[in-house]
Amino acid sequence: MKPLHLVAAIGAVIGLLATQHVGLPLARAQTAPPAAAQSAAPGTRAATPYDGLPAAQQSALFSKQTASGELAALPDAQLLATFDALQPETLLMWARAEMSRYPEYEYWMTRQERLNGQWQDTPARMMIRYRHQPRQLYARWLPNGVQSGQEIIYDETRRKDEMYGHLGGIMGFTSMWISLDGTLARSQSNHTVRDLGFQFVLSMLERDARSLRAAGLSEKYNRAEIVREQGVRMVALTWDLPEGAPKYYAKKVQLMLDLKHPWPRVETAWDADGNMVEKIVFERAVKKTFDASAFDPANSEYKF
């Protein structure tokens, strides 16, 4: 293969790193939100310990009940009443506090995107080692997903605008630096490597909340529903936004929480035409403390 063609191939495939997002089995792509086992109904509801509390106290109680398992043990009606009682900013406060406890972690995810109007039928499966400050990460594409064997490292303390990586399979014999926002890296992704991590989901919610408040609208989700995703009981929170990108992340955004972990389990977004534009399944996460070798291409565990 000629060198120029090799550069293009590597750049295009490494661009997939942000198209892939911790244990749920691999989820099939959907073109509509999953059917709800039970939906929150307007009007009267059961009383909850959250009624009348300010957002900070609600957030603290939510964190306590999540950690103890009390929230997950609630029957459907009581659980939906709890989410109805939450102040608009409560979940963001809770998420910020939880993410501050996870400055470094290792997680596994699957992710699909709609690129140039075409849905990716086969998800990518990834293992990611992530440090938030400074932003550093290592990602490996896993078997039974697209680009199996591919690896990348990003370290903003070395090169803030570039990542280092190689292809999988027989094309994994060479590694190179690729611009994060260049044409090659963007050719097969709507995201960059810096969009990986739970902190990105939080930043997306915060950005939409600011836009909603500026428009005089509530930042609270429009619906809370009890759903089952691959047999796991979850609460699905859906935001129907006034418009899609670029003002908001998407026209419709849904987060699923299993109420046993301090991170979202599934994030899905739809465009104004009702087409699913991305689905991220966070399978599992482990809090870690990494040494320098975790973000060093010379690590003997890696194949750079």
Buried (B, 14 or more C-beta within 10 A) or exposed (E): EEEEEBBBBBBBBBBBBBBBBBEBEEBEBEEEBBEBEBBBEEEEBBEBEBEEBEBBBBBBBBBEBBEEEEBBEBEBBBBBBBBBBBBBBBBBBBBBBBBEEBBBBBBBBBBBBBBEEEBBEEBBBBBBBBBBEEBBBBBBBBEEBBBBBBBBBBBBEBEEEBBBBBBBEEBBEEBBEBBBEEEBBBBBBBBBBBBBBBBBBBBBBBEBBEBBEEEEEEBBBEBBBBBEBBEBBBBBBBBEBEEBBEEBBBBBBBBBBBBBBBBBBBBBBBBEEEBBBBBBBBBBBEEBEBEEEBBBBEBEEBBB
